């Protein structure tokens, strides 16, 4: 795929994220990797406003801007994820309401795990961790998230949001939506919905395509 096609797909995903209500204002950040460069949403820009000309390009080596556009303050979070994982080429971080809410619940901050309600979520996401609160944009947060995602593709951030990684921004967004839907089920049922057991979650792998 040519770089222009990557950029076009990236812009479309950014717009889709905002249109689905997964971010508000200038929240959230999205990136994709191409060689030794990371294309990432710039600081202070709403995702619905992203165009090919409004994408910051940074070096994966040091995170410094290459094209003069100041990148998201979460740039190091994205870069450390890419350094950990050669098999991913996109990172999506949003502040979707239900995901933020469930990641702020004392019950899940203490247990570190969010319940699984549907087979689709269990298969594609599994028992997701809630990472302890770290200051947004800090290197502590970047290290915490990248370490967590070394062997899985998503994580909830306490009182903050959710991060997902994938081969494409679209695949990462699909995980984000699964996580948001699962969190929504918790709240609309008041936490009373039946939860899949770990044994039931593990059994789903038998049918994984």
N, C-alpha and C positions, 0 to 999 in steps of 0.2 A: 504494500500500500504506500502511495506517495505521501510525503509530509503534508501536502495540501488537503488530502483526504482525511488524514489523522486530525488536522486542525478543524476541518468542517464537522467531523463527528464529535469532537471535543466541545465545540461551540454549541452544537445541538443538545448535548447532554447537560451543559451548564444551563441552558434555557429551560430544559425539561425539569431540572431539579427545582428551579424557582416556580415554574408553572404548577408543579405538583404540591407546592406549599411546604417543601422540605427545608427551606431556609426563609428568612425574612430580612429585609433591609440589605445590608452588605455582608451578611453572615455566610459562612461556609467557604470552602476552597476545594479546587479540583486540579489535578495535574495528570500529565502523561509523560512518559520517558521516551526519548528517541536518541539512541546512542549515548553520548556523554552529556546530553542536555536534558533539562526538565522544563517542560512548558507548563506554566502554572498561572492560575488566576491572580491578578494583581491586587494589592492592598486597596481597600476603600472602594471597590467596585462591586455592584450587585451582579449576581450571576446572569440575570436576564439582560444585562447590558454588555456582556462579553461579545466581542467580535474578533476576527483574526488579528486585527491591529491592536487589540487590547489584551494580549496574552504576554505575560512576562516570561522571558527565557533565562534560565540560570544554569550555571555549571553544576554538574552533579558532584564535582570534586570539592568545591568550597561554598556553593550556594550563592555566589555573587552574580548579580544581573549581567546579562550579556547584551541586551537590547535597550537598556536605559529605563525600563519600566520596573518600578519597585514591586517586588513580589509579595505575596501573602506573608503575614508574620509567622504562619505555620510552615514555612518552606522547609525548615530542617526536619520537621516531622515527615514530610513527603520524601525528602532525600534519604533519611536514615532507613525508611521502609525499602526504598529501591536498593540501597546498599546491602540490606539483609537478604533480599529476595531477587534472584535473577529471573524468576519465572513470572513476575508481575510487571506491568507497564502502565498502570493507572492507580491513582489514589483519590478517593472521594471522602470528604469530611463535611458533614452537615449538622445542623442544630434542630432537627425535626422534633416537634413538640412532644409526641408520646415517648420517643426514645430518650429525650432529655428528662422527661418526667419520671420514667421508670428507673433511669440511672441516678435519680436523686432520692429514691426511696430508701430509707434506713435499712429495711429488710434485705435489699439486694446489695447495698453497700457493705453490709456485714457478711452476707453469705458469699458475695462476689459472683453470683450466678443468677441469671434471669430464667424463669421457667419457660418451657417449650410447650406451645399449645397446638400446633398443627404439624402434620407429617412433612409438608413442604418446607417449613421453617426448620424442622428437626433435621431434614436431609441436607439442606443447603447452608444452614447457619450453625445448628447444633446448640450446645449449652454455652452461650456467650458469656464472657467475663465482663464485670464492671470494674474498670481500672480506677484507682483512687484519684481524687482531684489533684490536678497540677495546674499551675498558672498557664493559661492559653499563650501560645507562642514561646514558651520557655523550652530550654534544651532538656529539662527534666521530663516534660511532657513528651517531647520527641523521642527520647530514649525509652520511656515507659511504653509508648504505643508501638514503636518498632520492635522492641523485644517481645511484646505480646503477640505481634502479628508474624513472628518468625515461622510459626507452624500452623497458623490459621488465617482466615481472610477478613475477620471483622472483630471489632471491640467497641464496647460502650465506655464513654468517658464520664465519670461521675460529675453531675451538675454542669455538663458541658455539651455532649452530643454523641455522635457515632462516627466511626471511621471504617471504611471498607476498601479492600484492594482487589485487583483483578488484572486479567490480561488486557482488558479494555475498560474505559470509563463506564460504558454501558453495563458490563458485567458487574462492576463494583456497585453501580446504582441499583441493579436488581437486588443485591444483598441488602442495601440500605432500605429498600422498600419492604423486603421480608421482615426486617428487624422492626421497622416502624409499625407494620401491621400486627406483629406479635405483641408489641407493647400496647397497641390500641385495644387488643382483645383483653388484656389484663385490666385496663381501666373501664371498659364498657361493661365488663362482667363483675366489677368490684373485686377482682382477684379470685372469684369463685369458680372460674372455668376449670374443667379437669385438665391436669397437667400430664404430659407424657413422661413416663419414667425413663431413666437412663437405658434400661433394658429395651424399652420400646424404641428409643432413639437409635440405639446400636443396631436393632433389627432392620431399620430402614436401609442400611447400607447394602443389604442383600439385594435390594431392588434398584440400587443406584445404577444409572445408565452411564 
